[in-house]
Amino acid sequence: MPTISTNDLKNGMTLELDNNLFQVVEFQHVKPGKGGAFVRTTLKNARTGAGIERTFRADENVERAMIDKKEMQFLYRDGDDWVFMDSETYEQMHVPSAALGEVANYLIEGSTPILLMHKDSIVGIDLPAAVELTVTDTEPGIQGDRVSGARKPATLETGLVVQVPLFINVGDKVKVDTRSGEYLSKA
């Protein structure tokens, strides 16, 4: 494992600490008037998403985790597993639902997300900023019911429920923000 000085930390960098992977969310180099300098960090556990704060001495060495990015196509669900295929080698990988978390709400068959891999395990998935999903269930819009900004719940093809405007009907494609889970526009 390559080591890196805490003076060289950057946001988004992944570190291996205590046999866990942590992503640097924020860091601050502090030089008090008395004593040695130190680096105060906010870290996010790459597997669980839990955030912690940790302080390191300045110029302390930490292990940097090597994260590979692989573009893989989502093929289908097999029970509790999600099956992905490597776009280059055509190898298939079974991923448990627990490893995907909230990302599963935005995956449809045929989509090609970028999987973040550490050794042979998935630590995250990069999705586009927005995805287009089909509405499978919602109340019909009533003619004349056009209150400005009024919303209704709609169930999408992945099972995700979002608040959409009244004019959206079953079968419509909508654009959803993958970061916040909110409706953006009709596709």
C-alpha positions in Angstrom: 0.0 0.0 0.0 1.3 3.4 -0.9 1.6 5.9 2.0 0.8 9.5 1.8 1.6 12.4 4.2 -1.3 14.1 5.9 0.0 17.4 4.5 -0.9 16.1 1.0 -4.6 15.2 1.8 -7.2 16.3 -0.7 -11.0 16.1 -0.6 -12.3 12.9 -2.1 -9.1 10.9 -1.4 -9.7 7.4 0.0 -7.6 6.2 3.0 -7.2 2.8 4.6 -7.4 3.2 8.4 -8.0 0.5 11.0 -8.9 -2.1 8.2 -11.7 0.2 6.9 -11.9 2.6 3.9 -12.5 6.2 4.6 -13.0 9.0 2.1 -11.8 12.5 3.0 -14.8 14.9 3.1 -13.0 17.9 4.5 -9.6 18.7 6.0 -8.0 21.6 7.7 -4.3 22.2 8.4 -4.0 23.9 11.8 -0.8 25.6 13.1 -1.5 26.7 16.7 0.7 29.3 18.4 2.1 26.6 20.8 2.8 23.0 19.9 3.1 21.2 16.7 0.9 21.6 13.6 -1.9 19.1 13.0 -4.5 18.2 10.4 -8.2 18.0 11.4 -10.2 15.8 9.0 -13.8 14.8 8.5 -13.9 11.3 7.0 -16.8 9.2 5.6 -16.7 5.4 5.9 -16.8 4.2 2.3 -18.8 1.0 3.1 -21.3 2.3 5.8 -21.5 6.0 5.0 -20.9 6.9 8.6 -19.0 10.1 9.2 -16.2 10.5 11.8 -13.8 13.3 12.7 -10.1 12.5 13.2 -7.0 14.5 13.9 -3.6 13.6 12.6 -0.1 15.1 13.4 1.2 17.2 10.5 3.4 15.1 8.2 2.1 11.8 9.6 2.0 9.0 7.1 -1.3 7.2 6.3 -2.1 4.5 3.9 -3.9 5.5 0.7 -6.3 3.0 -0.7 -6.1 2.4 -4.4 -9.6 2.6 -5.9 -10.2 1.3 -9.4 -13.0 2.6 -11.5 -14.7 0.0 -13.8 -17.6 0.7 -16.2 -20.0 -2.1 -15.8 -23.4 -2.8 -17.3 -26.3 -3.7 -15.0 -27.8 -6.9 -16.5 -30.5 -8.1 -14.1 -31.5 -9.0 -10.5 -30.9 -12.6 -9.4 -32.8 -13.0 -6.1 -31.1 -10.6 -3.6 -28.0 -10.1 -5.9 -27.5 -7.6 -8.7 -25.6 -8.9 -11.7 -23.1 -6.6 -13.5 -21.0 -7.3 -16.5 -17.6 -5.8 -17.1 -17.8 -3.9 -20.4 -14.3 -4.9 -21.5 -13.8 -8.5 -20.3 -17.6 -9.6 -20.3 -17.1 -11.2 -16.9 -20.1 -11.1 -14.7 -20.1 -10.1 -11.0 -22.9 -10.7 -8.5 -23.3 -7.9 -6.0 -25.4 -8.1 -2.9 -28.1 -5.5 -2.3 -26.5 -4.4 0.9 -23.4 -3.2 -1.1 -25.5 -0.9 -3.3 -27.6 0.9 -0.7 -29.6 3.9 -2.0 -27.9 3.6 -5.5 -30.3 0.6 -6.2 -33.1 3.1 -6.6 -31.5 4.5 -9.8 -30.4 1.4 -11.6 -32.3 0.0 -14.5 -31.4 -2.9 -16.7 -29.0 -1.9 -19.4 -27.6 1.1 -17.5 -23.8 1.4 -17.2 -22.7 2.9 -13.9 -19.1 3.2 -12.9 -18.2 0.9 -10.0 -15.6 1.9 -7.5 -13.6 -1.2 -6.6 -11.0 -1.8 -3.8 -9.3 -5.1 -4.4 -12.3 -7.3 -5.3 -15.0 -5.6 -3.4 -17.3 -2.7 -4.4 -17.0 0.4 -2.2 -19.2 2.7 -4.2 -20.9 3.5 -7.4 -20.7 6.7 -9.5 -24.0 7.5 -11.1 -24.7 10.3 -13.6 -26.2 13.5 -11.9 -29.7 12.6 -13.3 -31.4 9.4 -14.6 -34.6 8.9 -16.6 -37.1 6.5 -15.1 -40.6 5.5 -16.0 -43.6 6.2 -13.8 -45.4 2.9 -12.9 -48.0 4.1 -10.4 -49.5 7.5 -9.6 -52.9 9.1 -9.1 -54.3 10.5 -12.4 -54.2 14.3 -12.7 -57.7 15.8 -12.6 -58.7 18.4 -15.2 -58.8 21.9 -13.7 -56.6 20.9 -10.7 -53.7 23.1 -11.6 -52.6 24.6 -8.3 -49.2 26.1 -8.9 -46.4 23.9 -7.4 -48.8 21.1 -6.3 -47.2 17.7 -6.1 -48.3 14.1 -5.8 -46.4 10.9 -5.1 -45.3 8.7 -8.0 -43.8 5.2 -7.9 -41.0 4.7 -10.5 -39.9 1.5 -12.2 -37.2 0.9 -9.6 -39.6 1.2 -6.7 -38.4 4.7 -5.8 -41.3 7.1 -4.7 -40.8 10.8 -5.7 -43.0 13.8 -5.5 -44.0 14.9 -9.1 -46.2 17.7 -10.5 -49.9 16.9 -11.1 -49.6 16.6 -14.9 -47.4 13.5 -14.7 -49.2 10.2 -15.5 -48.4 6.5 -15.5 -46.1 5.6 -18.4 -44.4 9.0 -18.5 -40.6 9.2 -18.3 -39.2 11.6 -15.6 -35.8 12.9 -14.9 -34.7 12.3 -11.3 -31.6 13.8 -9.5 -29.5 11.0 -8.2 -27.9 13.1 -5.4 -31.1 14.3 -3.8 -33.7 11.9 -5.1 -36.0 14.7 -6.3 -37.9 15.1 -9.5 -36.2 17.5 -12.0 -38.4 17.4 -15.2 -40.4 15.4 -17.6 -38.1 13.5 -20.0 
